[in-house]
């Protein structure tokens, strides 16, 4: 008899196949990694040596070891946390060779959903960097756009608000209150349903629970 983990992994592989077909229909490229280690190998295979690479607050890239690999390898990694002027680092992202991101949620037919406070992340996903690589745990794949938006607003946003110590209703209650708090991180919503530029957006689906 299969173990629970084996059954979940089998389900994730099948779901990932559907999601990858959806991405391909939207002019994006998808991959499935059965582990963090495999996800790291795929990501590094997509990043040329000496490339300029940056990201927003992508926890998933850190969780698979990608940030450590970029800092140790032959890449120009732009770490905004090391810049006194964060705006300068954010502006450098728009001319980067590679931008790393995750998704707050996505649908099983390849639509990516992201919410942002400062909007540097969603704007870079939409325009600027030559290549965008998403690292997405299978825990973020949802059945349809409504479910994906609900996940982004009621799971990702409250968790991130708590992580940053923000004074928002969702940080206190654990669910979206559609607030207009000065601390709100739900300022811009980006739905990525198609990439006009082929080979720009790559999505690595990982058989792990990653990010929030």
SVG drawing of the C-alpha trace seen along z (x, -y; Angstrom):
<svg xmlns="http://www.w3.org/2000/svg" viewBox="-14 -55 46 57">
<polyline fill="none" stroke="black" stroke-width="0.4" points="0.0,0.0 1.3,-3.5 2.2,-5.8 0.4,-9.1 3.5,-11.0 3.7,-8.8 0.1,-9.5 0.5,-13.2 3.6,-13.2 1.7,-11.2 -1.1,-13.7 1.3,-16.6 3.1,-15.1 -0.2,-14.7 -1.4,-18.2 2.0,-19.6 1.7,-18.0 -1.7,-19.8 -0.3,-23.1 2.8,-22.9 0.5,-22.3 -1.5,-25.4 1.7,-27.5 2.8,-26.3 -0.5,-27.5 0.2,-30.9 3.7,-31.2 5.4,-30.4 7.6,-27.4 7.0,-25.1 9.1,-22.5 8.5,-20.0 11.0,-19.3 10.5,-16.4 12.7,-18.1 14.3,-21.3 17.7,-20.0 16.2,-19.3 14.5,-22.7 17.9,-24.3 19.5,-22.4 16.8,-23.5 17.0,-27.1 20.8,-27.3 20.5,-25.7 18.3,-28.7 20.8,-31.3 23.9,-32.0 27.2,-32.6 28.0,-36.3 24.2,-37.2 22.9,-39.9 20.3,-38.4 17.9,-40.0 14.6,-39.4 11.9,-40.8 11.2,-39.1 11.2,-35.6 11.3,-33.2 11.0,-30.2 14.3,-31.0 16.0,-31.0 14.3,-27.8 15.7,-25.8 19.2,-27.2 19.2,-29.4 20.3,-32.6 23.3,-30.9 24.3,-29.3 24.1,-32.7 26.2,-34.4 28.8,-31.7 28.9,-31.3 29.9,-33.2 26.9,-35.6 26.2,-39.2 23.6,-38.9 22.0,-42.1 21.0,-41.8 18.7,-44.7 19.2,-44.0 22.8,-45.1 21.9,-48.5 21.4,-51.5 19.2,-53.0 16.6,-50.2 15.1,-52.2 18.4,-52.1 18.4,-48.3 14.8,-48.0 15.5,-50.1 18.4,-47.9 16.0,-45.0 14.3,-46.4 17.5,-46.0 18.6,-42.7 19.2,-39.6 17.2,-37.4 14.5,-38.2 13.6,-35.6 10.0,-35.5 7.4,-33.2 3.7,-33.4 1.2,-34.1 -1.0,-31.6 -1.5,-30.2 -4.2,-28.2 -3.8,-24.7 -4.0,-26.0 -1.1,-28.4 -2.4,-31.8 -0.1,-33.5 -1.5,-35.7 0.6,-38.2 -0.2,-40.9 2.4,-43.6 2.8,-46.5 5.7,-48.6 4.8,-47.1 8.5,-46.7 8.0,-42.9 4.8,-42.9 6.1,-45.6 9.4,-43.7 7.4,-40.5 5.3,-42.5 8.1,-44.4 11.8,-44.9 14.0,-42.0 15.0,-39.8 14.0,-36.6 11.7,-35.9 12.1,-32.6 9.3,-31.6 9.9,-29.1 6.4,-27.8 5.6,-25.1 2.7,-22.9 0.9,-24.2 0.2,-27.3 -1.6,-25.7 -5.3,-26.3 -8.3,-25.1 -9.3,-28.5 -8.7,-32.2 -11.1,-32.8 -9.5,-30.2 -6.0,-31.6 -7.1,-35.2 -8.6,-33.9 -5.4,-32.1 -3.3,-35.2 -5.5,-37.5 -6.3,-35.1 -3.2,-33.0 -0.2,-34.8 -1.1,-38.4 -1.9,-37.8 1.2,-35.6 3.5,-38.2 1.9,-41.0 2.7,-39.0 6.2,-38.3 6.9,-42.0 5.3,-43.0 2.7,-45.2 -0.3,-46.8 -3.1,-45.5 -6.4,-43.8 -5.3,-40.6 -2.1,-40.4 -4.3,-40.3 -7.3,-38.2 -5.5,-35.9 -7.8,-36.7 -8.3,-39.6 -10.6,-42.4 -10.2,-44.4 -8.6,-47.1 -7.2,-50.5 -4.7,-50.5 -1.5,-52.6 0.4,-49.3 -1.6,-47.4 0.5,-45.2 -2.4,-44.7 -1.8,-47.7 -1.3,-46.2 -2.7,-43.0 -1.0,-41.3 -2.7,-38.6 -0.2,-37.0 -2.3,-35.1 0.0,-35.2 3.6,-36.2 3.9,-38.1 7.6,-37.4 8.5,-33.7 11.2,-32.3 10.8,-35.2 8.8,-33.5 9.8,-30.2 7.9,-28.5 9.5,-25.7 6.9,-23.8 8.3,-22.0 6.9,-19.0 7.3,-20.8 5.4,-23.3 7.3,-26.5 6.8,-30.1 3.4,-31.4"/>
</svg>
